[in-house]
Amino acid sequence: MFINCMKKVQTLRNRKDHKTEMQATLMMIMIRLVKKHFTIESRKWQKGLCKLIFHD
């Protein structure tokens, strides 16, 4: 799940579209925040963020 997010962030970055660039940046910030508190709870957070940002 988490790795999928990272891959998506990379693809978004490569697209060079303004909206996706913002999504990617947002995702990176969130990932950094969540990584600091890497617990079961943060796993749920990551899934939620992926859904929120990438709508899947």
N, C-alpha and C positions, 0 to 999 in steps of 0.2 A: 504493500500500500504506500508506504513512505517513499520507497524507491520509485514507484510510478509517478509520484508527485515530482520528484527530482527530475525525472525524464521529461515530464510535461513542462517543467520550468525551462529546461534546456531547449525544447522544441519551440516554446513561446519566444525565448530569447532569440533564437535563430530566425524567426519570422520577421522581425523588425517592424512589427505593426505596433502603433502607439498604444492601443488598448491592451494588447497581449503583453507588451513590454511592462506596462503598469502592473498587470496581473502577476507577471513573473517576479517583479521587484517586491510586490506585496507578499507573495508566497515565500520568497527568500527571507524576508524580515520575520514572517510568522514562523518559518522553520527554525531560524536562529533562536527565537524566543522559546519555542517548544523544546528544542534540543537541550536547553539548559535544564529543563525539568522533565527529563525523559522517563516518564512513568507510564503506567497503564492509562492513567487519566489523559496524559498528553497524546497517547495513541488515538484516543477518541477525538481529541482536538484536531489532530492531523487529518483524520478521516472527514471530520466536519468541515475543515478548511478546504480540503480538496473538493468536496461536494459544492461548497459555497462558491469557490473561485472558478472551478472548471465545470460545474453543473453536470456531474456524472455520478 
